[in-house]
Structures are given as C-alpha cells and as structure tokens.
Amino acid sequence: MHQDAHRKGPGGIFLLPNLFTTGVLFTGFYAIVAAMHERFEAGAISIFVAMVFDNLDGRIARMTNTQSAFGAEYDSLADMISFGLAPAIVMYQWQLAQLGKAGWLIAFIYTAAVALRLARFNTQLGVADKRFFQGLPSPAGAAITAGFVWFCEHAEFDSGFSVTAIVPILALATALLMVSNTRYYSFKDFDLKNRIPFVAVLAMVGGWVIVTLDPSSVLFLLAIAYGLSGPLLTLIQVRRRRAARHRGGVEPQA
C-alpha cells in the first residue's frame, strides 16, 4: 500500500520501506519477463508476491515512522509496473494477443485505468476518508486479472473459446471498477497493535489453511468477492438513502 505521505523530513531515502517497494518493482518486472517466455502461471504468482511486498512497505513505513515523499512516489511508480503493466502484459501474452488489434487495445485500456486510478489516489491523499478507497484499488484489480490467469493455468483451462472470451470482459470490467467512484473498504482502520479475540486468531489460522489447500482458486475467489463488494456496498447505501428520503429523515452516513 502507499506510504502515506504526511511526508516526513526533507525527502530523505529510508532503506527498510523502500527495500520492500523494490520488491514490488522486481516481482512485477519478473512477471513481465515470465509472460514473454510463456510462463504464465509463474508470472501471475509473481504479481501476487508483489501484493505482499506492497502491503508491507506502507505498514512498515508507518510503524517505523519512515514515511517520505520519495517513498510515496517510488511506491506509486512500482505499483504502476506491478499492478498495471505486468497484469496487462500477462493477459495479452496469455489470451488477448489472439484478438489482434482489439487485444492490445484492451491491454492498454487496463494499463491506462491503473495509471488514472493511481493518479487520483495521489491527489486525494490527506483528503479522502481513509476507511474507503474510491474505485477498486490497483492491487485488487491485479488480483482479479492475475488470479484468473493463475486459476486457469493451474486447472489447465488455458485454452478454448470460453477462456478467450472471458479475459477481455474481465479486463474491461476491472478497469471500469478502478476508475469508477465505487467505494471499497480499505481495512486501514485494522491496527495490528490492537488486541484481538482468541477466536479471531483461530479464524485467521483457518483462513491460511484454506488458502494453502488451493491458493489459485481461493485467492481468485477472494479477489472476485472484494471486487463485487464495492458495487454491493454502493447499492446498499443507495437503498438506505432512498428509504431515508421516503421517511423524511436524515440520510444515513456511510
């Protein structure tokens, strides 16, 4: 996640968080190289590894008080490569190339949507409600697209008309969600330093076990569920507001 630029100091470079950001960039670059050599499953997995690094760099920067303007900009550029360009190239090399000109245009639209999503995020730092993202976050978008590649490659559903037809629809729908105003829960109010119930610990352990049983399927389903959560949340809020207007009451706060 982005290293929130309540920007400390005169733009110095802190080693620890930027080391993880370099991990984001490296794994995204590796995904592109893997796709060029038709190692699509390895490329998709590499994008998921980039997500782990991306989640850690911002948290570590906040926990160690090492946020910086440099770190925020570096993080955004790394995200563009790993969650914009890399998934687009993987999808293109995997299936979209079969569609000719339309294929690379779809890949470009996806990449441009990530760039727009990141630019909008950067302009809203310190202004937007931190509990929510405006538009599907680019790592979540990458989880949907790369997750589908990983799932199909692992299950050997990597050919046929149905797969080729689904990929452009999935790419365009994900791109649309990223540039939309749909709100997504950010989980930024989840503090690792707070105490949690023992039952929650058991649930987390159980979750890890389920993921390890079939990571490609479980992670893809989780990504799809998060992608759908935004429109569902929007629909619920719209219905609440309509109900409040009908009652003549005050519109409920999100």
Buried (B, 14 or more C-beta within 10 A) or exposed (E): BBBBBEBBEEEEEBEBBBEBBBBBBBBBBBBBBBBEEEBBBBBBBBBBBBBBBBBBBBBBBBEEEBBBBBBBBBBBEBBBBBBBBBBBBBBBBBBBEEBEEEBBEBBEBBBBBBBBBBEBBBEEBEEBEEEBBBBBBBBBBBBBBBBBBBBBBBEEEBEEEEBBEBBBEBBBBBBBBBBBEBBBBBEBEEEEEEEEEEEEEEEEEEEEEEBEEBBBBBBBEBBBEBBEBBBEBBEEBEEBEEEEEEEEEEEEEE
